[in-house]
Amino acid sequence: MPFSDDDLESFYREIEARTAFHELMHQRPIPRPERRIETVECPTPDKLPFSSPADALDGIDRIKRRAVGALSLRYYECMCGVWHITSSARLTYRPIPPEPRRRQGKKKR
């Protein structure tokens, strides 16, 4: 079924409106708030930086494939925002026991 003249004209007007809107949007850039990213200097710059834990796991797999013997490797997030690989054991923190309470009562003279 062929288009009628009215259908064709409304189709062209819709296309022209989309084109005009698209050109308008690309003429004026959308203002974005300026963000400052504070970078922290890496305390271990000699280690390879990985952008995600998945990348670090891939690095561990590559190291283990080439290594002779068993290796215990893990990844951790550095204070600079990247991920590193280490062979040191995970740090565990022991709770500090509270100071013993002193009984309140009569003071000895």
Beta strands, then each sheet from edge to edge (+ up, - down):
strand 1: 74-77
strand 2: 83-86
sheet 1: 1+ 2-
end
